[in-house]
Amino acid sequence: MKDFWKEPEEKKLNKKKVTISIIILILLVALIAVSIIYINNKEARNWIDKNILQKEKKQNNLPSIELEEINNSSIYAFNKYIGILNKNNFYIYDNTAKKENTLTIEISKPIFNSNNRYLAIAEEKGQKIYLIEDKEIKWEKSVEGNISQISVNKNGYVAVTIVDTSYKTVIAMYNNQGEHLFNTYLSSTRVVATSISNDNKYLALAEIDTSGTMIQSNIKIISIENGKNNPENSIKKTYNGKDNELITNIKYQEKDKLLCMYTNKITEIKDIETVETIQEYENKKVSFASIELSNASIAVEEKSSGIFTADSVVNIINSDNKNTASYTAESVTKEIYTNNNIIALNLGSEVEFINTSGWLVKKYKAEQEITSIVVSNSVAGIIYRDKIEIINL
C-alpha cells in the first residue's frame, strides 16, 4: 500500500540550465543596449561600424580587376557582377574579381540598363540590342533607325526607344524571349524615359512636346496586351504636366507604383489613377535626386555646417508608407549612384554606400580623387586608370 505520509523528494536545481539562461539574458540585454547606443550615438556608431562591423574599406586592400585599356572600355555593374566591354568582348567578373564568362557583343558605344538578373545592352545611335540573363546572352536583335534609349524590367521585357525614322520617336517592345510585341509611334514628341511594370502589363512613356510656345511634359501608360492586339487603342491613360514643367525620368517600382521625376518634384502614380506628390524641392538647395531604386526616392540637399563647409543630407522617402529616413554625410556630394536598395555618395576621395533605410552599408576611402563608380545592389566597382576595385555591399 502506498505510503501517503512519505515526504516528497526535494527537486534538485539544474545549475547548468540556470547558468545558460542567465548568460542568454545578459547577452540579450547587452545586445539591446548596444543597439540603442548604435542608433542614438553617432560617435559610437562610427566606431562600431569601423572596428566591429568592418564597414570601412581602403584603397589597395580589396579584390581588383586589372585593366590595360581603360579608355577603350565601358564598365557596368549588374546583379552580382562587374562587366567590361572592350573590342566586342564583354568580360564578366564576380565579386572576388574572378572572370566568370566572356561574351561576344558587337557594340562599340553601349547603352546599359539592368533589372534583377537581366542586363540590356544597345548601341547608342546604332541598331543592335542584346539581352543578357545572368551571364549568358538570351537574345539579340537589330532595329531600323537609331537607338537612343533602352529599358528592361525584372522579368526581361525590353523597351527600345528609336529615333531618326519618319516618326519623331518609335518605341519597340520585346518580351523576354526576344519576340517583338508591338511598336508605338509618336509623331511630334520626344521620349526622355520608358519603364515597364513588374507584372508585364504596362509600358510607361515620359515624353516632351516642344512644338508649342511652352514645354509640355506628358506621361502615357500603354497596355502591353492591347499593344499586341490593338496598338491604335493601347493607351490606357495620359497625364499632362503643367506648362513648362519638365519631366526627366520615370520608374516602375515594387507593387507597380510609377514614380515620375521632374526638375522640381517627384510624384507617384498608383493603380493608373491617383497622382501624389512625394517630394518637392523647388525652394531647397537640392543637388541630386533619384527614383532609380526598388521602393524609394531620394533628394540630396546641401546644408551649411560652417563658414566654408557643408553637409549632404539625403532625404529618403519610402514609396509604400511615405515614411522619411535621412542620412547625413559630412561633406559635399560630387555625384550619386543608385540601384535597387543602394545609394552611393561620391564625396571626392571617399564613397559612402547607404541603403534606403538610411543606414551605412560600406564606406570606402581612397588615396586620390574618385572619378568613376559603378553600382549594383550587391557589388560596386571603384574605377581607376589601371584597375577596378570591388566592394561587396
Secondary structure as GFF3:
##gff-version 3
##sequence-region A 1 393
A	DSSP	alpha_helix	15	40	.	.	.	ID=ss1
A	DSSP	alpha_helix	42	51	.	.	.	ID=ss2
A	DSSP	beta_strand	56	58	.	.	.	ID=ss3
A	DSSP	beta_strand	64	66	.	.	.	ID=ss4
A	DSSP	three_ten_helix	70	72	.	.	.	ID=ss5
A	DSSP	beta_strand	74	78	.	.	.	ID=ss6
A	DSSP	beta_strand	81	86	.	.	.	ID=ss7
A	DSSP	beta_strand	89	93	.	.	.	ID=ss8
A	DSSP	beta_strand	99	104	.	.	.	ID=ss9
A	DSSP	beta_strand	110	115	.	.	.	ID=ss10
A	DSSP	beta_strand	118	123	.	.	.	ID=ss11
A	DSSP	beta_strand	128	133	.	.	.	ID=ss12
A	DSSP	beta_strand	136	142	.	.	.	ID=ss13
A	DSSP	beta_strand	146	152	.	.	.	ID=ss14
A	DSSP	beta_strand	158	163	.	.	.	ID=ss15
A	DSSP	beta_strand	169	174	.	.	.	ID=ss16
A	DSSP	beta_strand	180	186	.	.	.	ID=ss17
A	DSSP	beta_strand	190	196	.	.	.	ID=ss18
A	DSSP	beta_strand	202	209	.	.	.	ID=ss19
A	DSSP	beta_strand	216	223	.	.	.	ID=ss20
A	DSSP	alpha_helix	224	229	.	.	.	ID=ss21
A	DSSP	three_ten_helix	231	233	.	.	.	ID=ss22
A	DSSP	beta_strand	235	240	.	.	.	ID=ss23
A	DSSP	beta_strand	247	252	.	.	.	ID=ss24
A	DSSP	three_ten_helix	254	256	.	.	.	ID=ss25
A	DSSP	beta_strand	258	262	.	.	.	ID=ss26
A	DSSP	beta_strand	265	270	.	.	.	ID=ss27
A	DSSP	beta_strand	274	280	.	.	.	ID=ss28
A	DSSP	beta_strand	286	290	.	.	.	ID=ss29
A	DSSP	beta_strand	296	304	.	.	.	ID=ss30
A	DSSP	beta_strand	310	318	.	.	.	ID=ss31
A	DSSP	beta_strand	324	329	.	.	.	ID=ss32
A	DSSP	beta_strand	335	339	.	.	.	ID=ss33
A	DSSP	beta_strand	342	346	.	.	.	ID=ss34
A	DSSP	beta_strand	350	355	.	.	.	ID=ss35
A	DSSP	beta_strand	360	365	.	.	.	ID=ss36
A	DSSP	beta_strand	372	375	.	.	.	ID=ss37
A	DSSP	beta_strand	379	383	.	.	.	ID=ss38
A	DSSP	beta_strand	387	392	.	.	.	ID=ss39
###
